[in-house]
Amino acid sequence: MSTKVDDVSAPVDGERSRAASARSMLLTILGEFVHTRDGSAWTGTLVAALGALGVEEKSARQTIARTASQGIIESERHGRRVRWQLTDTGRALLAEGTERIYSFLRSRRTWDGQWLVVAAAVPESQRSTRHKLRTRLTWLGLGCPTPGMWIIPDADKEDEVQGALSDLDLADRAFAWVGRRAAGTDPASLIDAAWDLAEVRTRYQEFAADFTDRSVDDDTAAFAAQVELIQAWRSFPFIDPDLPAELLPPDWPGPAAATLFHTRRDRWHRRAQREWDRMEQAAGERT
């Protein structure tokens, strides 16, 4: 994970995939239940929280250790027990991620017809830089209609894009400009080349199917449901460019999915927090 955005990589089979999933769930737990409070939690609390989501204790402890090795949390010993604190890097990371997740699709965008276009060709030999560039620009909502070119119908992203290019030492090799599309350019074709909106639509439909009728019977179920809800929702800022309504079909499912996300989160939040308090108290009472 970079200090700017979540690390979104291609799915990996087997043990690496399970480890990535556990790590992702831990980050969600840290963001939702630790960052919003005093920024710390017992080892036992984190293990129990991951256990409620189907992660075995050994894997949970390995996930905590890996997350610490990435500088997101650090340990503080209390006798025989260990309490984990968010580092400054961890706090900044979770603050940015939380803001993006909860603000995504919250308000209707206005559009002045301007596009931001970025030309940034990175040689095949610099694969790490290419991956980081793709991750950063995708997080900002840009699409890639042709190799080396990135676009977004949002000129206000210019400073953030320039910041990403500077961070990756690409400022002297990349070019960006703002303008309107030329007459004769089909915006629908441009959008189809830059983003897979059919896949995004399918993902929104799956999200609605998973959570529209989901109910919880107790605090433990509410905790698991809330984490799984956020886990499912947090991918959308990466895959949905949040295009202006003028560029989307009238039946676009994004706004309805956003309403569902916030409604369900509000419904489960109090019970999920109560379950977190129970796990914290139980872990704190162990000798």
VEXDREN-2710 file (C-alpha; in Angstrom, 1 decimal):
% VEXDREN-2710
k/r/px/py/pz
1/MET/0.0/0.0/0.0
2/SER/1.3/3.4/-0.8
3/THR/0.8/6.3/1.6
4/LYS/-1.6/7.8/-0.8
5/VAL/-4.1/5.1/-1.9
6/ASP/-5.1/1.5/-1.3
7/ASP/-3.0/-0.9/-3.3
8/VAL/-5.3/-2.5/-5.8
9/SER/-3.6/-5.3/-7.6
10/ALA/-4.8/-8.1/-9.9
11/PRO/-6.5/-10.9/-8.1
12/VAL/-4.1/-13.6/-6.9
13/ASP/-4.9/-17.3/-6.3
14/GLY/-4.3/-19.3/-3.2
15/GLU/-2.5/-18.2/-0.1
16/ARG/-1.5/-14.8/-1.4
17/SER/-5.1/-14.0/-2.3
18/ARG/-6.3/-15.0/1.2
19/ALA/-3.6/-12.9/2.8
20/ALA/-4.5/-9.9/0.7
21/SER/-8.2/-10.4/1.6
22/ALA/-7.3/-10.6/5.3
23/ARG/-5.1/-7.5/5.0
24/SER/-7.9/-5.6/3.3
25/MET/-10.4/-6.5/6.0
26/LEU/-7.9/-5.4/8.7
27/LEU/-7.5/-2.0/7.0
28/THR/-11.3/-1.7/6.9
29/ILE/-11.5/-2.5/10.6
30/LEU/-8.8/-0.1/11.4
31/GLY/-10.5/2.7/9.4
32/GLU/-14.0/2.1/10.8
33/PHE/-13.4/1.1/14.4
34/VAL/-9.8/2.3/15.4
35/HIS/-9.1/5.5/13.4
36/THR/-12.5/6.9/14.5
37/ARG/-11.7/6.4/18.2
38/ASP/-8.4/6.7/20.0
39/GLY/-6.4/5.1/17.3
40/SER/-5.5/1.9/19.2
41/ALA/-6.7/-1.6/19.9
42/TRP/-5.5/-4.8/21.6
43/THR/-4.1/-7.7/19.7
44/GLY/-6.9/-9.8/21.0
45/THR/-9.5/-7.3/19.7
46/LEU/-8.1/-7.4/16.2
47/VAL/-7.8/-11.2/16.2
48/ALA/-11.4/-11.5/17.4
49/ALA/-12.6/-9.0/14.8
50/LEU/-10.9/-10.8/12.0
51/GLY/-12.2/-14.1/13.4
52/ALA/-15.8/-12.8/13.1
53/LEU/-15.1/-12.4/9.4
54/GLY/-13.8/-16.0/9.0
55/VAL/-10.0/-15.4/9.3
56/GLU/-8.2/-18.0/11.4
57/GLU/-6.2/-16.9/14.4
58/LYS/-2.8/-17.7/12.9
59/SER/-3.6/-15.8/9.7
60/ALA/-5.0/-12.9/11.7
61/ARG/-1.8/-12.6/13.7
62/GLN/0.3/-12.8/10.5
63/THR/-1.9/-10.1/8.9
64/ILE/-1.3/-7.8/11.9
65/ALA/2.4/-8.3/11.7
66/ARG/2.5/-7.6/8.0
67/THR/0.5/-4.5/8.5
68/ALA/2.9/-3.3/11.1
69/SER/5.9/-4.0/8.8
70/GLN/4.3/-1.7/6.3
71/GLY/4.4/1.1/8.9
72/ILE/0.6/1.5/9.4
73/ILE/0.5/0.3/13.0
74/GLU/3.1/-0.1/15.7
75/SER/3.0/-2.1/19.0
76/GLU/3.0/-0.9/22.5
77/ARG/3.5/-3.5/25.2
78/HIS/1.3/-3.5/28.4
79/GLY/2.8/-6.3/30.5
80/ARG/2.2/-9.5/28.6
81/ARG/-0.3/-7.9/26.3
82/VAL/0.2/-5.7/23.2
83/ARG/-1.8/-2.8/22.1
84/TRP/-1.5/-1.5/18.5
85/GLN/-1.4/2.2/17.7
86/LEU/-1.9/3.8/14.3
87/THR/1.2/5.5/13.1
88/ASP/1.1/8.9/11.5
89/THR/1.3/7.2/8.1
90/GLY/-1.5/5.0/9.1
91/ARG/-3.7/7.8/10.3
92/ALA/-3.1/9.8/7.1
93/LEU/-3.8/6.8/4.9
94/LEU/-7.0/5.9/6.7
95/ALA/-8.2/9.5/6.8
96/GLU/-7.8/9.8/3.0
97/GLY/-9.4/6.5/2.3
98/THR/-12.3/7.1/4.7
99/GLU/-13.0/10.5/3.1
100/ARG/-13.0/9.1/-0.4
101/ILE/-15.2/6.1/0.6
102/TYR/-17.8/8.1/2.4
103/SER/-17.9/11.1/0.1
104/PHE/-18.1/9.1/-3.1
105/LEU/-21.3/9.8/-5.1
106/ARG/-22.7/11.8/-2.2
107/SER/-23.6/14.8/-4.3
108/ARG/-24.4/15.4/-7.9
109/ARG/-21.6/16.9/-9.9
110/THR/-21.8/19.9/-12.2
111/TRP/-19.8/19.9/-15.4
112/ASP/-18.5/22.8/-17.5
113/GLY/-17.7/20.6/-20.5
114/GLN/-13.9/20.6/-19.8
115/TRP/-11.7/17.6/-20.0
116/LEU/-8.3/17.0/-18.3
117/VAL/-5.9/15.1/-20.6
118/VAL/-2.6/13.6/-19.4
119/ALA/0.1/12.2/-21.7
120/ALA/2.4/10.0/-19.5
121/ALA/4.3/7.3/-21.3
122/VAL/6.4/5.1/-19.0
123/PRO/8.8/2.5/-20.5
124/GLU/8.1/-1.2/-20.0
125/SER/11.4/-1.4/-18.2
126/GLN/9.9/0.7/-15.4
127/ARG/7.1/-1.6/-14.4
128/SER/6.9/-0.5/-10.8
129/THR/6.5/3.1/-11.8
130/ARG/3.9/2.2/-14.4
131/HIS/1.9/0.3/-11.8
132/LYS/2.1/3.2/-9.3
133/LEU/1.0/5.7/-12.0
134/ARG/-1.9/3.5/-13.0
135/THR/-3.0/3.1/-9.4
136/ARG/-2.7/6.8/-8.6
137/LEU/-4.5/8.0/-11.7
138/THR/-7.2/5.4/-11.4
139/TRP/-7.8/6.4/-7.8
140/LEU/-8.3/10.0/-9.1
141/GLY/-10.9/8.7/-11.6
142/LEU/-8.9/9.0/-14.8
143/GLY/-9.4/6.5/-17.6
144/CYS/-6.9/5.3/-20.2
145/PRO/-8.5/5.3/-23.7
146/THR/-5.2/4.6/-25.4
147/PRO/-1.7/3.6/-24.1
148/GLY/0.1/6.6/-22.5
149/MET/-3.0/8.8/-22.4
150/TRP/-5.3/9.5/-19.5
151/ILE/-8.5/11.5/-19.4
152/ILE/-11.2/12.7/-17.1
153/PRO/-14.1/15.2/-17.5
154/ASP/-13.0/17.1/-14.4
155/ALA/-10.5/20.0/-14.8
156/ASP/-10.5/20.4/-11.0
157/LYS/-8.3/17.3/-10.7
158/GLU/-5.4/19.1/-12.3
159/ASP/-3.5/19.9/-9.1
160/GLU/-4.0/16.3/-7.8
161/VAL/-2.8/14.8/-11.1
162/GLN/0.3/17.1/-11.1
163/GLY/1.0/16.1/-7.5
164/ALA/0.9/12.4/-8.5
165/LEU/3.2/13.0/-11.4
166/SER/5.6/14.9/-9.2
167/ASP/5.6/12.1/-6.5
168/LEU/6.6/9.6/-9.2
169/ASP/9.3/11.9/-10.7
170/LEU/7.4/12.1/-13.9
171/ALA/6.7/15.8/-14.0
172/ASP/9.4/16.4/-16.6
173/ARG/8.2/13.5/-18.8
174/ALA/4.5/14.0/-18.7
175/PHE/2.2/16.6/-20.1
176/ALA/-1.3/17.7/-19.0
177/TRP/-3.8/20.1/-20.5
178/VAL/-7.4/21.1/-20.1
179/GLY/-9.9/21.8/-22.9
180/ARG/-13.2/20.9/-24.6
181/ARG/-13.4/17.9/-27.0
182/ALA/-13.2/18.7/-30.6
183/ALA/-16.3/18.7/-32.8
184/GLY/-16.8/15.3/-34.3
185/THR/-15.3/13.4/-31.4
186/ASP/-17.9/10.9/-30.1
187/PRO/-18.0/11.1/-26.3
188/ALA/-19.6/7.7/-26.0
189/SER/-16.8/6.1/-27.9
190/LEU/-14.2/7.9/-25.8
191/ILE/-15.8/6.8/-22.6
192/ASP/-16.1/3.2/-23.8
193/ALA/-12.4/3.2/-24.6
194/ALA/-11.4/4.7/-21.3
195/TRP/-13.7/2.9/-18.8
196/ASP/-15.5/-0.4/-18.7
197/LEU/-18.8/1.0/-17.5
198/ALA/-20.6/-2.3/-18.3
199/GLU/-18.5/-4.0/-15.7
200/VAL/-19.1/-1.2/-13.3
201/ARG/-22.9/-1.5/-13.8
202/THR/-22.7/-5.2/-13.1
203/ARG/-20.7/-4.6/-9.9
204/TYR/-23.4/-2.1/-8.7
205/GLN/-26.1/-4.6/-9.4
206/GLU/-24.3/-7.3/-7.5
207/PHE/-23.8/-4.9/-4.6
208/ALA/-27.5/-4.2/-4.5
209/ALA/-28.3/-7.9/-4.7
210/ASP/-26.0/-8.6/-1.7
211/PHE/-27.2/-5.9/0.6
212/THR/-30.7/-4.7/-0.3
213/ASP/-32.5/-7.5/1.7
214/ARG/-29.7/-8.3/4.1
215/SER/-30.7/-8.3/7.8
216/VAL/-28.8/-8.9/11.0
217/ASP/-29.9/-10.8/14.1
218/ASP/-27.4/-9.7/16.7
219/ASP/-24.4/-7.4/17.3
220/THR/-21.8/-9.9/15.9
221/ALA/-23.8/-10.2/12.7
222/ALA/-24.1/-6.4/12.5
223/PHE/-20.3/-6.1/12.9
224/ALA/-19.6/-8.6/10.1
225/ALA/-22.2/-7.0/7.9
226/GLN/-20.8/-3.5/8.3
227/VAL/-17.3/-4.6/7.5
228/GLU/-18.4/-6.6/4.5
229/LEU/-20.5/-3.6/3.3
230/ILE/-17.5/-1.3/3.5
231/GLN/-15.3/-3.9/1.9
232/ALA/-17.7/-4.1/-1.1
233/TRP/-18.2/-0.4/-1.4
234/ARG/-14.5/0.7/-1.1
235/SER/-13.7/-0.7/-4.6
236/PHE/-16.1/1.6/-6.4
237/PRO/-13.9/4.8/-6.2
238/PHE/-11.4/2.7/-8.2
239/ILE/-13.6/1.4/-10.9
240/ASP/-16.3/4.1/-11.3
241/PRO/-14.9/7.4/-12.6
242/ASP/-17.9/9.3/-11.2
243/LEU/-18.7/10.8/-14.6
244/PRO/-21.1/13.8/-14.9
245/ALA/-24.7/12.9/-15.4
246/GLU/-24.6/14.3/-18.9
247/LEU/-22.2/11.5/-19.9
248/LEU/-24.1/8.6/-18.3
249/PRO/-27.3/6.8/-19.2
250/PRO/-30.4/7.8/-17.3
251/ASP/-30.7/4.5/-15.5
252/TRP/-27.2/4.5/-14.2
253/PRO/-27.2/2.5/-10.9
254/GLY/-24.5/4.4/-9.0
255/PRO/-26.6/6.9/-7.1
256/ALA/-29.0/4.2/-5.9
257/ALA/-26.1/2.1/-4.8
258/ALA/-24.7/5.0/-2.8
259/THR/-28.0/5.5/-1.0
260/LEU/-28.1/1.8/-0.2
261/PHE/-24.5/1.9/1.2
262/HIS/-25.2/4.8/3.6
263/THR/-28.6/3.5/4.6
264/ARG/-27.3/0.1/5.6
265/ARG/-24.2/1.5/7.3
266/ASP/-26.3/3.9/9.4
267/ARG/-28.7/1.0/10.2
268/TRP/-25.9/-1.3/11.4
269/HIS/-23.4/1.2/12.9
270/ARG/-24.6/1.3/16.5
271/ARG/-24.8/-2.4/16.9
272/ALA/-21.4/-2.9/15.2
273/GLN/-19.8/-0.4/17.5
274/ARG/-21.3/-2.1/20.5
275/GLU/-19.8/-5.4/19.3
276/TRP/-16.4/-3.7/18.9
277/ASP/-16.7/-2.4/22.5
278/ARG/-17.4/-5.9/23.7
279/MET/-14.4/-7.4/21.9
280/GLU/-12.2/-4.6/23.3
281/GLN/-13.4/-5.1/26.8
282/ALA/-12.9/-8.9/26.6
283/ALA/-9.4/-8.5/25.2
284/GLY/-8.5/-5.9/27.9
285/GLU/-9.6/-8.2/30.7
286/ARG/-7.3/-11.0/29.6
287/THR/-4.1/-11.4/31.7
END
